[in-house]
């Protein structure tokens, strides 16, 4: 069991304890509430209820229980591998596939498929449930994803992502017509203050308080259709749901995004129309630059056809 000591900033006074711990540790609020019920979270040595409001000077003690040991199992799921060598592989993940096992998705994930494809040749940095996973894509976001086969490759690739030298270019269809042909969204992203499963653009004050992270998205219009725009997006940072949050923030949510798009689902489109099309990186063994681009998936091109001719 690990003991974590949290010292809330003065501006956090009055916030619910369960919400504060969830945000601070990046743990689901339901899990934090379970810890509270077990008496694992205290302030001033006293066990608190989940609706306890933080007071000035409170120091929060969280006894994090040891994780339950579980392991992903290999499954013979077909993979679309577009590049592979002794250090890494790049796969084209289909829409609807979850990247790694989690509650509600114990199998049928990309990791289960990778374990069958690679055997023991996956880096162990991500743990038993995320072997080889350097970065992720949402379940309903398709596209290219890089996987590390050893820890050296994993560390080198992760360092490139952190340094913003890792190329990630997406294509998307968004609702409405963007005003300009290109632009940049520079707006911090953090956990939504009310809807805890969502992310949101937050204020500079929340960024300064450590409740949000810098997020930068560059976009350009490829084509315009009646009611929609086909865009290319380059990520400078890689926050959770970044493109979806930033485009919704502009008032042009990704088509089919029921979470950030107000529940609107165009006919013939299941989930958001968002595809990670290009990935570029310096190879961790010899430093040569590799850039890979895949074709747009069938669901994406089929949706474009339903929009008619570009304007």
N, C-alpha and C positions, 0 to 999 in steps of 0.2 A: 504494500500500500504506500502511495506517495503522498506526502503532505505538501500542499501549495498554500502560500501566504499571499493574499491579495490586499492591497492598500488602495481603496477607492479614492479617486480625485474628489476635491470638494464639490465640483459641479454634479457629481453622481448622487449626491445626497437626495434621498426621497425615492430613488429607484428601487423597484422590487429586487430582492436578493436573488431569486432564481434567474431573472433576466440578466442581471449583472454577471453572475458566475457563468451563465451560458455564453454570453458575449466575450467575456474575458478569456475563457478557456477554449472557445470554439467547439463546445459540446452541445448537443441537442438539449433543448429546454426540458423535454420530458425526462431525459436521463438525469439532469440536475435535480429535478423534482424528486426522482427516485432516491438520489443521494440524501436529499433533505429529509425524506421520510425515514431513512435509515440512520439519521443522526450524524451524518458524515460532514455536515457543513455547520460551522459555528461562527459567531461573532462574540468577542469578549468571553470566550469559553462556554457560551450558552448555545444550545441547539435552537435553531430558528425554524419557523414555518416558512413555506414557500412564498407567502405574500408579505413577509417581513420587509419593511422599508429601511433602506440604509440610512444611518445617522452619521453626523459629522464625527470623524475620528474612529469610525468602525474599522476594525481589521478583520478580514474574512479568512477563516481557516477551512481549507477543503481537503479532506482525506480521500484521495482518488483511489478507488479499489483496483486491485490488480485485474488486468483484462482476462476475460475468459478465452482460453486457448482454443482456436479453431483454425481450420486450414482449408484453403480452396483445393478442389479436386480437378484433375485433368478431365476434359470432355472433348470428344471428337467433333468439334464444331468447325466448319469450313471457314478459313480465313482468306482474305484478299491481301496477300503480301506483295507489295510493289518494290521492296528493296530488302535485302538481307545479307549480312556478313557475320563474321565471328563475334562482333561486338554489339550489334544492334539489328533491329529490323523496323521497317515502317509498314504499318498496316492501314488499309482503308476501311474504317469502321462503318458499318451500315447504320442507318437510322433505326432506333428502337433497341439497340444493344447497349446494355449497361457495361461500363468499363471494368468494375471490380465488384466482388460479392459484398453485400451489405444486408442490413435488415430488410426483408421483403424481396431480396434478389440474391438468394444463396447460390444459385447456379445459372448456367446459360450465359455467363458474362464473357467479356473479352479475355479476362485473366484465365478463366477455365479453358478457353480455346488455346491460349498461349502456352499453358502448362502441357497440353497435349502436343502442341507443335514443337516446342523447344525442349521439353523434358526438364532436366535440372539446369539448363543454360539460361537462367534469368537472374538478374541482380536481386540481392536480398534486402536492399535498403528500404523498399516499400513494405517489408514485413510479409507474413504468410498470406495475407489477403490481397496485397498489391505488388507482387513481385514484378520487377522490371518497369513499373509504371512511372514514367518521368513527368508526364502531364496528362490531363484528362480532357474528355469531351463529354458534354451532357448526353443523356440517353437518346434524346431525339435530335442531336446534332451529329451529322455524318461527317466523315472525312479522315484525313491523314493524321496518324498518331504514331509517335516514335516510342520504341520499347528497348530498354537496355538489357543486354545479356550478361553483364558483369558489373560489379560495383564501381570499377574505374570509369567505365563508360557512363554509368548513371551519374556519378559526381560531376564529370566533365560536361555532360549535357545539361544537368540542372544548373551548373554555374553559368552557362550561356543564357539560359532562360532568365536567371536572376540579373544578369548584366544587360539584358534586352538586346543581345546579339543574335538571338534565335529567331529566324524568320517564320512568321505564321500569317498566312493570307487566307481569308475566307471569302466566300461569296454568299450573298443573302438576297432575298426579296423582302422589301419592307413596305409597310402600308403608307400610301400617300406619295406625293412628289416632293423630294428634297429641294430646298430653295437654290442651293448652289450645286455645281458639279463635283465639288470636293470640299472636305472640311475635316476638322479635328475636334473630338470631344475630350476635354481635359477636366474630369470631374471625379472626385473621390467616391469610392464604393465601399459600403459596409453592410452589415446585417440590417434589414428593415426594422425600424423601431417598434412596429406593431405586428406585422406578419413575419414571424421569425424564420420561416422556411424560405423567405424571399430576400433578395439583395436590393439595395437602393442607392441612388446618389445621395450623399450626405453632405452636411455643411463643412466648411473649413474648420470650424470649432470642433466638430466630431473627429476630423482628421488629426488635429492637434492633440486631442485627448486619446488618440490611439484606437478610436472606435471605427475608423475607416482607413482605407489605403489609397494611395495615388493610383489613378487609372487613366490611361491615355489610349484613345482609339482613333485611327485615321480611316477615312472612307472616301470613295469616289463613285460616281454614278456610271454604270455601264450602259444602261438603257432605261427609258421611262415608258411605262404603260399606263393605261387608264386606271387610276386608283392605286398604282404600285410603282416601285422603283427597284431595279436590279442593281445591286451595288457590290463593290469589292471593298473589303475591310482588312486593314493591317493592324495587328495588335502590337502596341509598344510595351504594354504590361499584360499580365494574364490573370485577372481577378475572376472569381466565380461569377458566371453568367454575364461577363463584361459586355459583350456585344449586345446581348438582349436588353440589358439594363440601360446602356448608353443610348441605344436607338429608341427605346421607349421614352427616355428622358428628353430626346429631341422631338417627341411627338410622332415618331415613325417606327412603331414596334415591328419586329420581325413578323412576317406573315405566318399565321398559324400558331403563334406563341400565346397560348391561353393563360399563361402565368403573368406575363407582362403586357399583354396586348388586349386586356379587357375581356377575355373569354371568347373573342371572335375567332372562328375557325372557317376559313374559306372552303368552298366545296372542293372535294378531291384532294385535300391536304390534311394529313394527320401529323400533328406536331409542327414545330417551327421549320421554316424553309431556310436552313443555315448549314453550310457545308465548308469544312476546313479543306481547302483545295490545294494549297501549296505549303510546303514545309522546307526550311533551309537551315543548315547547321554546319559547324566545323567538325569533321570527323574526330572523335576522341582519341584515335590511335595516331593519326598522322597529320591532322589539322587541315586536310583538304576540304574545301567547301563543297557541300552536296546540296542541291536543291531539287525537290521532287514535286511534280504537279500531276494530279489525277484528273480524269474526266468528271464532269458533273454527273451525279447519279440520276437514275431514271425519274425518280419522284420530282426532282428539281426541274429537269427539262420538260417533264409533262405538265407541271404547274405553269411554267412560262408559256407553253403552247395555249393553255386555257385563257391567258391574258390577251391573246391576239397579237397583232403587229405592234412593234414599238412606235412611240409617237415621233 
